[in-house]
Each structure stands twice: as C-alpha cells, then as structure tokens.
Amino acid sequence: MKKSLIALAVAGAFAAPAAFAASANVDVYGIMNIAIQDTDVSNVDMEVVDNVSRVGMKGSEDLGGGLKAVWQIESAIGDGANGVGTASIGGRNTFVGLAGGFGTFVVGRHDTPYKLGTGSLDIFGDTIADYNTGRLAGVQLLNDTHDHRSPQAIAYISPTWSGFHFAAAIVAADANGIDSGDTADAFSATGVYANGPLFASLSYQSIELLDSDAWKLGASYAFGDTTVGFAYENVDQAVDRDSWLLNVKHAMGPITLKAQYGQVDVGSADQDQLAIGADYALSKRTTAYFVYGAGDNDVTDASGWNLGVKHSF
C-alpha cells in the first residue's frame, strides 16, 4: 500500500519489525503482490503480473544528542507488466539522511512530497486500477508527470504538530530524469493534516524544464467503518489538465468493499475510469483481493481484472 505521509514513509519507516538485525541496526522488509490478470486489450487471455512487489533494507544509527543517521535501499521485483523478476536494485526509494527533533533531511531517490500528498487516497494502488499508472486505456486520474518518484531528491520533512506536518523537496532532475545542468529542475511541497477521522492535504509542484506547474487537493473522512475520499488535480503545461476522483471503502470484519470513479479533462478530450473491488484479510500480513476496472480515453476503452494475493513481511 502506498503511504500517504512522507514523514511515515521516511522517518517512521524505521519502526517496522526487523526480519533480522545486525550491529548496524538493519531491517529487511518487503511486499509480495502477485495477481492473475485478464484484460480485453491483451493478446493473452490470462497472465500472471507483478503488482509492485518489492524488497528493501533500512536502518539507522544513533549519533548522540538526539541525532541519528537514516538510510534505505528499496528494489522492485517486477515492473507491473512483464511478470516477476524484471526490475533492478535500488530502483525504488533509496536514500541516506539525518533525523532528529528538527525533522528529517534525506538525499537520494524518493517519492516527491507532491506524490505522497495523496498516497493514502489511492485505494486501488498497486493494482490494475491504480490512479496514476494508466493500465486501463492509458487513463491517469492523477498525472504521473508530477505524481512520480525522483532519482535526485533533496527533501526535508517536518515533525508532526497536532496531526499536521509538511514536506518540501528540491528535485535536481525532472520527471523523466533529465538533468538541466546548473539549475534545479523542480520544487515539490505538501502540507498534510491527519488526525482522527479526518485527512486533508494540499500539494504543489513546479517542473522548470517542462515549464509545468501542478497543484492538488486531497481529503478523506471516516464515518465509522466507511471512509470517503476525494482528490482534485490541476496541471498547467502545454495543455491544461483537470482531474478528480471520488472513492469509498467499507470494512465488514475481514472484508473491505471498495469503489472509485474519476474523470480527466485534458484539452478537448474527456477521460474516465471506474473501479470496484474487495479485499479479504487472511491475516494481519496477508490479503487476497479482486479488482475490476474500466477506462475510456475518449478514443478507445479497456476493461480488466486482477485476482491477487499480497503479503507483507
């Protein structure tokens, strides 16, 4: 599952249970997420796909005076389309940094603050109906030009005050990894409030090399076992792009029912995506799930489903 709070994704990551611990305080963790997939745009009637399985190592060292060094190396196991075992080492969040009462500084490859501002709202994340991967007729409810992971991030994450924290990053390469030379290619920031049943975020990002600015608003509220989420994004580039999504999930014991609908207005084209699904918690670490999604990009449409198992360790 994608983490919504960059503070949790970075500073809080080191509180996870260790699979083993060495003298340098190293934890091994990961997610195996494999699914059977069928779509009406593939020449293969049914295939096995990797839905962003990953494995990583992370750790910290106490430097004294309330200061600690933090680091992480995270690698994907597949690429989400061509089966298992097709990715390289360190392709996901991989960084080194310093953390203390002042907050956390990290340098390396990491999801931008802009991306993490709405991560908790992607209720079908790492499936065929993920909101920014375009696996259904290329429809991206949130545009991955901005909603991305940067290989050259310099980021600061504040402490949390009564549920609020903020994060900001200078990105030395744009969304496509192009280095412009002597200027920073992007600036990314988010402010997040998460307290009790309410979650709200406001995020902004500017990519100089692409002459593109984006902002997005995210919100969710839990009414007992039911949570409703909403996101809106505006991207100003060669063609203005506006999009929104609305989703709901309802927990009934080990079963969670989910549904989502969103629309994209880019130039004269209108796109939309619908998804429904259910999770069944077999344990605290293992979940079986089914997702059906359909997308229409105003030229073609596509539908498909995932039946998968996700195990966290």
QUIKAVEN-V670891 format. One record per helix or strand of 2 or more residues. SS is the DSSP state (H for helix, E for strand). FROM is the first residue (numbers start at 1). TO is the last residue. Records with the same first field share a line. If there is no record, write none. Layout:
SS: FROM-TO, FROM-TO
This chain:
H: 6-9, 11-15, 113-116, 119-121
E: 26-39, 47-50, 54-64, 67-76, 94-100, 103-111, 149-157, 164-171, 186-195, 198-207, 212-223, 226-236, 241-252, 255-266, 269-281, 286-296, 301-312
